[in-house]
Each structure stands twice: as structure tokens, then as C-alpha cells.
Amino acid sequence: MTQIRKMNILIIDDDPTNLKFFSYLLKAIPDVEVICFERARDALQWSEVNEPDLVLVDYMMPEMDGLEFIASFREIPGKASIPLIMATADADNDVRYKALEMSANDFLTKPVNKFELRARVSNMLSLRQFQLEQVNRADWLAEEVRKATAAMVLQEKEIIHRLSRASEYRDPETGAHILRMAHYSKMIAKNLGLSAKDQELILHAAPMHDVGKMGIPDQILLKPGRLTDEEMTIMKTHAAIGAEILDGSESVLLKAATEIALSHHEKYDGSGYPRGLKGDDIPLFGRIVAVADVFDALTSSRPYKPAWDIDRACDLIRDSSGTHFDPACVQAFFSTWDEVLQIRAKHDE
């Protein structure tokens, strides 16, 4: 078995002669460090800040006997499974039973035979090495799982990015718009008190809000003028198309993107599409993205319209609070206005 590190053997015995005897015999074992204490309380104090790999404790001691030491030692965080050997007289069967109940691992009978001492200590050290190897393996597996999970998340984000890029080639809206509205969405989520995890989730899912426009004919999607009622009906199908493109994945990110694609055109008063949801029945991510998307669309130029000035767009957002938009989302949007301006400047066209 591969040695993990140098092993610490903690010995507690009130007889200095026994300590010298045990220490002399055990130091002959390779890669072992022996720490000796005559007082059990001193050994406990040492164990609070150090890590023994094996404990050898006498039963008969003043102030605190071996059983009391075991009880206190096992209560120290991280010390529940460290191998422990108790030295007792041959007739102390009741003591041995109690020690077993208190999780002693082995016993030495006094007077201690040096061959038995080395054999039992070596066995317990092998047990400890196995424990440490299992801990190291568990840590390694946890790290591998973390790496694999991170790789999967990265792949999901890449899928989102590439689908967003694909929709950009057909949609007159620019990549800068997608970045701005995604960061506005994260800002609103933060100001609403959502967790850091949900803030990151909406940041990466929001860019997929209009992916369904890939299913809209060019003569409608790219039309420079106002759409007819019939054309608008077709245009509105992009929300359901986007949800169909994204739906069916077990990915948390794609599920959020599906929800946003389907619900970001719903209106707080129930007059939106595609399902006519109202108030809190509209998913929160959809309500957040609605504010972020409309504000940036208004203040961005398009082939079919010039950009609105910021004051005019802000007035419309505020006037539409409670009708088009969730009032809480509107308030969250304006509560850190300097951040809005910073996002606009950072992700300019």
C-alpha cells in the first residue's frame, strides 16, 4: 500500500516508563512520528489542532481515564474514525466492552508484549492509510465531477451562443442588443433579490428570447415598414417557435431559455401573447426580460425605425408599469440607473 504521508501516533500514558517503552518500539516503524503525553487533557488539547493517525491510550490514569478520553476525543470534529487502541489489564472485560461501545478499535493487554504492540499498531496504521486513500479518492472523484459539470455547462453556454448567433443572421436586431438586454436582465434579477445562481442563469438564457424568429419568413421579419394584422399574427408565432426549438432538454439553462422564449411577450394585464397570461402567472424570468428587451429595442435603431431617446423610452416603461410590465421589475430596472448607463456604454453597437 502506498504511504500517503508520515503517520502520527499519539500515545497517552501517565507512566513515563511506559511512554519511553512504547515510543522506542514504535519509532522503529518506518515513516512514523510518535507524540507522547502523560496527561490525557494535554493530549486532547493537542488533538484539537493536530491530526493523529493512531491513538494508543492507557485505561488507568488520574484526572481522566481512558474511557473518558475516548468520549472527549471522539467529539472533536474529524476524529470520529481515527483508529484507537486501548491498553488494559487482562481482567478488565467490562472496560473493554465499554470501550468498544465508545468506538475503540483494538486492545493491548498489560503487560504489553512488544511483538503484539508492533503487530496491532501496524494493522491500525494500514487501516488509517486505507481511510486516507479513500478520502483522497473521494476528493479526486469530486474534482472530476466538478470538471465534468463545468465542461457540460460550458457546452450548454456554447449552444446558447451559437443559436443566438444563428438568429442574429436573420434578425435585424444586433448582437450588441442581445448583450445589453441580457445584462439588463441580470441587473433586474439582482435588484429583485434573486440568487447569484439565478442571476447568472438569466444572463446566459436571455439571449435566446427571440430564437424563434428563425422560423419567420424574411418578407415579414425584414420588412422595413409597419406589419399588417396578418403579418403581425405570423410574427407573434416566434415565441412559440422559439419554445419548440429549445424545449425537451434536461438542461437547467435550456429550460430557462425555453421559458423566456415563450413568455417574454406576455403582458402584466393579460393582453400579451402567446398565452395571454396575467400578473404573477407569467414566469418571473419572462417578466424580467420583457422590461430589458423593450427598453433596449426602443433605444436601438432598426431598418424600420430610428432609436428613441432615453427619456422617451423611460417614460414609456414607467407609463406601462402595471399594464405591459410587472411594476416590481420596472422599479428594479430603474433602481440602479447608473448600471443601466454603464451597460449601454460597454455594449455599444
BELKAPE-V448834 format. One record per residue. N is the residue number from 1. RES is the residue in one small letter. SS is DSSP state (hx for helix, st for strand, lp for the rest). PHI is phi in radians with two decimals (none if undefined). OMEGA is omega in whole degrees, 0 to 359 (NA if undefined). Layout:
N | RES | SS | PHI | OMEGA
N | RES | SS | PHI | OMEGA
//
This chain:
1 | m | lp | none | 182
2 | t | lp | -1.25 | 177
3 | q | lp | -1.23 | 180
4 | i | lp | -1.27 | 181
5 | r | lp | -2.91 | 177
6 | k | lp | -1.10 | 186
7 | m | st | -1.69 | 179
8 | n | st | -1.69 | 176
9 | i | st | -1.86 | 180
10 | l | st | -1.74 | 181
11 | i | st | -2.04 | 178
12 | i | st | -2.20 | 179
13 | d | lp | -2.75 | 182
14 | d | lp | -1.34 | 180
15 | d | lp | -1.69 | 181
16 | p | hx | -1.04 | 179
17 | t | hx | -1.14 | 178
18 | n | hx | -1.11 | 180
19 | l | hx | -1.07 | 179
20 | k | hx | -1.12 | 180
21 | f | hx | -1.11 | 180
22 | f | hx | -1.08 | 183
23 | s | hx | -1.08 | 180
24 | y | hx | -1.05 | 183
25 | l | hx | -1.23 | 187
26 | l | hx | -1.42 | 177
27 | k | lp | -1.19 | 177
28 | a | lp | -1.32 | 177
29 | i | lp | -1.34 | 182
30 | p | lp | -1.07 | 174
31 | d | lp | 1.02 | 180
32 | v | st | -2.17 | 173
33 | e | st | -2.02 | 183
34 | v | st | -1.85 | 178
35 | i | st | -2.09 | 186
36 | c | st | -2.02 | 175
37 | f | st | -2.43 | 174
38 | e | lp | -1.51 | 181
39 | r | lp | -1.92 | 182
40 | a | hx | -1.10 | 182
41 | r | hx | -1.15 | 177
42 | d | hx | -1.15 | 179
43 | a | hx | -1.16 | 178
44 | l | hx | -1.12 | 179
45 | q | hx | -1.07 | 177
46 | w | hx | -1.09 | 183
47 | s | hx | -1.22 | 178
48 | e | hx | -1.10 | 185
49 | v | hx | -2.10 | 179
50 | n | lp | -2.24 | 186
51 | e | lp | -2.08 | 173
52 | p | lp | -1.32 | 175
53 | d | lp | -1.75 | 177
54 | l | st | -2.70 | 178
55 | v | st | -2.07 | 174
56 | l | st | -2.06 | 187
57 | v | st | -2.23 | 176
58 | d | st | -1.39 | 178
59 | y | lp | -1.45 | 186
60 | m | lp | -1.43 | 178
61 | m | lp | -2.51 | 177
62 | p | lp | -1.29 | 179
63 | e | lp | 1.19 | 180
64 | m | lp | -2.46 | 180
65 | d | lp | -1.45 | 185
66 | g | hx | -1.08 | 180
67 | l | hx | -1.16 | 178
68 | e | hx | -1.13 | 178
69 | f | hx | -1.09 | 181
70 | i | hx | -1.01 | 181
71 | a | hx | -1.03 | 181
72 | s | hx | -1.25 | 181
73 | f | hx | -1.11 | 182
74 | r | hx | -1.18 | 179
75 | e | hx | -1.38 | 179
76 | i | lp | -1.24 | 181
77 | p | lp | -0.94 | 177
78 | g | lp | 1.51 | 184
79 | k | lp | -1.89 | 186
80 | a | lp | -1.20 | 186
81 | s | lp | -1.96 | 180
82 | i | lp | -1.20 | 181
83 | p | st | -1.01 | 184
84 | l | st | -2.43 | 178
85 | i | st | -2.00 | 176
86 | m | st | -1.93 | 176
87 | a | st | -1.71 | 181
88 | t | st | -2.39 | 173
89 | a | st | -1.27 | 185
90 | d | lp | -1.05 | 185
91 | a | lp | -1.56 | 185
92 | d | lp | -1.48 | 182
93 | n | hx | -1.14 | 179
94 | d | hx | -1.06 | 178
95 | v | hx | -1.12 | 180
96 | r | hx | -1.11 | 179
97 | y | hx | -1.07 | 179
98 | k | hx | -1.12 | 180
99 | a | hx | -1.13 | 177
100 | l | hx | -1.11 | 178
101 | e | hx | -1.08 | 181
102 | m | lp | -1.66 | 172
103 | s | lp | 1.35 | 166
104 | a | lp | -1.18 | 184
105 | n | lp | -1.71 | 183
106 | d | st | -2.82 | 182
107 | f | st | -2.34 | 169
108 | l | st | -2.11 | 181
109 | t | st | -1.66 | 177
110 | k | st | -1.43 | 354
111 | p | lp | -1.19 | 188
112 | v | lp | -1.35 | 175
113 | n | lp | -1.47 | 186
114 | k | hx | -1.11 | 179
115 | f | hx | -1.24 | 177
116 | e | hx | -1.13 | 179
117 | l | hx | -1.01 | 182
118 | r | hx | -1.12 | 182
119 | a | hx | -1.14 | 182
120 | r | hx | -1.21 | 178
121 | v | hx | -1.12 | 179
122 | s | hx | -1.06 | 178
123 | n | hx | -1.09 | 180
124 | m | hx | -1.20 | 177
125 | l | hx | -1.18 | 176
126 | s | hx | -1.11 | 176
127 | l | hx | -1.08 | 180
128 | r | hx | -1.13 | 178
129 | q | hx | -1.07 | 178
130 | f | hx | -1.10 | 178
131 | q | hx | -1.02 | 182
132 | l | hx | -1.14 | 178
133 | e | hx | -1.13 | 179
134 | q | hx | -1.17 | 178
135 | v | hx | -1.11 | 180
136 | n | hx | -1.09 | 179
137 | r | hx | -1.17 | 178
138 | a | hx | -1.09 | 177
139 | d | hx | -1.11 | 179
140 | w | hx | -1.11 | 179
141 | l | hx | -1.11 | 179
142 | a | hx | -1.09 | 179
143 | e | hx | -1.17 | 178
144 | e | hx | -1.14 | 177
145 | v | hx | -1.12 | 179
146 | r | hx | -1.06 | 180
147 | k | hx | -1.11 | 181
148 | a | hx | -1.13 | 179
149 | t | hx | -1.13 | 179
150 | a | hx | -1.09 | 179
151 | a | hx | -1.15 | 179
152 | m | hx | -1.15 | 178
153 | v | hx | -1.09 | 178
154 | l | hx | -1.09 | 178
155 | q | hx | -1.12 | 178
156 | e | hx | -1.08 | 180
157 | k | hx | -1.12 | 178
158 | e | hx | -1.16 | 177
159 | i | hx | -1.04 | 179
160 | i | hx | -1.01 | 182
161 | h | hx | -1.06 | 184
162 | r | hx | -1.24 | 176
163 | l | hx | -1.15 | 177
164 | s | hx | -1.10 | 178
165 | r | hx | -1.07 | 180
166 | a | hx | -1.09 | 180
167 | s | hx | -1.20 | 179
168 | e | hx | -1.07 | 182
169 | y | lp | -1.19 | 180
170 | r | lp | -1.87 | 186
171 | d | lp | -1.78 | 178
172 | p | lp | -1.14 | 177
173 | e | lp | -1.21 | 187
174 | t | lp | -1.65 | 174
175 | g | hx | -1.10 | 178
176 | a | hx | -1.11 | 176
177 | h | hx | -1.04 | 182
178 | i | hx | -1.10 | 178
179 | l | hx | -1.14 | 181
180 | r | hx | -1.12 | 184
181 | m | hx | -1.16 | 177
182 | a | hx | -1.14 | 179
183 | h | hx | -1.28 | 172
184 | y | hx | -1.05 | 181
185 | s | hx | -1.09 | 178
186 | k | hx | -1.09 | 180
187 | m | hx | -1.08 | 179
188 | i | hx | -1.09 | 179
189 | a | hx | -1.04 | 178
190 | k | hx | -1.09 | 182
191 | n | hx | -1.23 | 174
192 | l | lp | -1.46 | 179
193 | g | lp | 1.57 | 178
194 | l | lp | -1.21 | 182
195 | s | lp | -1.16 | 177
196 | a | hx | -1.02 | 179
197 | k | hx | -1.11 | 179
198 | d | hx | -1.23 | 177
199 | q | hx | -1.09 | 178
200 | e | hx | -1.18 | 181
201 | l | hx | -1.10 | 181
202 | i | hx | -1.23 | 177
203 | l | hx | -1.03 | 184
204 | h | hx | -1.54 | 180
205 | a | hx | -1.56 | 184
206 | a | hx | -1.00 | 181
207 | p | hx | -1.03 | 181
208 | m | hx | -1.60 | 188
209 | h | lp | -1.02 | 184
210 | d | lp | -1.96 | 182
211 | v | hx | -1.07 | 180
212 | g | hx | -1.17 | 178
213 | k | hx | -1.16 | 174
214 | m | hx | -1.10 | 180
215 | g | hx | -1.66 | 181
216 | i | lp | -1.70 | 181
217 | p | lp | -1.01 | 183
218 | d | hx | -1.04 | 184
219 | q | hx | -1.13 | 175
220 | i | hx | -1.67 | 184
221 | l | hx | -1.09 | 186
222 | l | lp | -1.81 | 182
223 | k | lp | -1.11 | 184
224 | p | lp | -1.29 | 183
225 | g | lp | -1.78 | 181
226 | r | lp | -1.23 | 179
227 | l | lp | -1.37 | 173
228 | t | lp | -1.29 | 179
229 | d | hx | -1.04 | 180
230 | e | hx | -1.14 | 179
231 | e | hx | -1.13 | 179
232 | m | hx | -1.14 | 177
233 | t | hx | -1.06 | 177
234 | i | hx | -1.17 | 180
235 | m | hx | -1.02 | 182
236 | k | lp | -1.14 | 180
237 | t | lp | -1.24 | 183
238 | h | hx | -1.12 | 179
239 | a | hx | -1.14 | 179
240 | a | hx | -1.21 | 178
241 | i | hx | -1.09 | 179
242 | g | hx | -1.05 | 179
243 | a | hx | -1.11 | 179
244 | e | hx | -1.15 | 179
245 | i | hx | -1.11 | 188
246 | l | hx | -1.63 | 189
247 | d | lp | -1.24 | 173
248 | g | lp | 1.75 | 180
249 | s | lp | -1.58 | 174
250 | e | lp | -1.49 | 180
251 | s | lp | -1.18 | 177
252 | v | hx | -1.06 | 181
253 | l | hx | -1.13 | 181
254 | l | hx | -1.24 | 175
255 | k | hx | -1.12 | 178
256 | a | hx | -1.12 | 179
257 | a | hx | -1.12 | 177
258 | t | hx | -1.07 | 180
259 | e | hx | -1.06 | 180
260 | i | hx | -1.17 | 180
261 | a | hx | -1.00 | 184
262 | l | hx | -1.39 | 192
263 | s | hx | -2.00 | 188
264 | h | lp | -1.31 | 174
265 | h | lp | -1.83 | 171
266 | e | lp | -1.24 | 180
267 | k | lp | -2.07 | 187
268 | y | lp | -1.04 | 180
269 | d | lp | -1.55 | 177
270 | g | lp | 1.61 | 184
271 | s | lp | -1.62 | 182
272 | g | lp | -1.52 | 181
273 | y | lp | -2.40 | 10
274 | p | lp | -1.61 | 187
275 | r | lp | -1.93 | 180
276 | g | lp | 1.13 | 179
277 | l | lp | -1.22 | 185
278 | k | lp | -2.33 | 173
279 | g | hx | 0.99 | 183
280 | d | hx | -1.25 | 174
281 | d | hx | -1.20 | 175
282 | i | lp | -1.31 | 179
283 | p | lp | -0.94 | 184
284 | l | hx | -1.03 | 179
285 | f | hx | -1.06 | 178
286 | g | hx | -1.15 | 179
287 | r | hx | -1.16 | 179
288 | i | hx | -1.16 | 183
289 | v | hx | -1.12 | 179
290 | a | hx | -1.01 | 180
291 | v | hx | -1.15 | 183
292 | a | hx | -1.08 | 184
293 | d | hx | -1.20 | 183
294 | v | hx | -1.16 | 180
295 | f | hx | -1.02 | 183
296 | d | hx | -1.26 | 177
297 | a | hx | -1.12 | 180
298 | l | hx | -1.13 | 185
299 | t | lp | -1.60 | 178
300 | s | lp | -2.00 | 177
301 | s | lp | -1.43 | 179
302 | r | st | -2.36 | 178
303 | p | lp | -0.98 | 184
304 | y | lp | -1.80 | 179
305 | k | st | -2.85 | 172
306 | p | lp | -1.42 | 177
307 | a | lp | -1.27 | 173
308 | w | lp | -1.34 | 172
309 | d | lp | -1.31 | 188
310 | i | hx | -1.09 | 182
311 | d | hx | -1.06 | 180
312 | r | hx | -1.12 | 180
313 | a | hx | -1.14 | 179
314 | c | hx | -1.10 | 178
315 | d | hx | -1.06 | 180
316 | l | hx | -1.12 | 180
317 | i | hx | -1.06 | 181
318 | r | hx | -1.16 | 181
319 | d | hx | -1.13 | 182
320 | s | lp | -1.63 | 177
321 | s | st | -1.17 | 182
322 | g | lp | 1.64 | 175
323 | t | lp | -1.94 | 176
324 | h | lp | -1.37 | 190
325 | f | st | -1.99 | 172
326 | d | lp | -1.16 | 181
327 | p | hx | -0.98 | 180
328 | a | hx | -1.13 | 179
329 | c | hx | -1.22 | 177
330 | v | hx | -1.11 | 179
331 | q | hx | -1.07 | 180
332 | a | hx | -1.13 | 180
333 | f | hx | -1.14 | 184
334 | f | hx | -1.50 | 186
335 | s | lp | -1.25 | 175
336 | t | lp | -2.24 | 187
337 | w | hx | -1.11 | 178
338 | d | hx | -1.04 | 179
339 | e | hx | -1.20 | 175
340 | v | hx | -1.03 | 181
341 | l | hx | -1.14 | 178
342 | q | hx | -1.14 | 179
343 | i | hx | -1.13 | 178
344 | r | hx | -1.03 | 182
345 | a | hx | -1.21 | 184
346 | k | hx | -1.24 | 183
347 | h | lp | -1.97 | 178
348 | d | lp | -1.22 | 182
349 | e | lp | -1.03 | NA
//
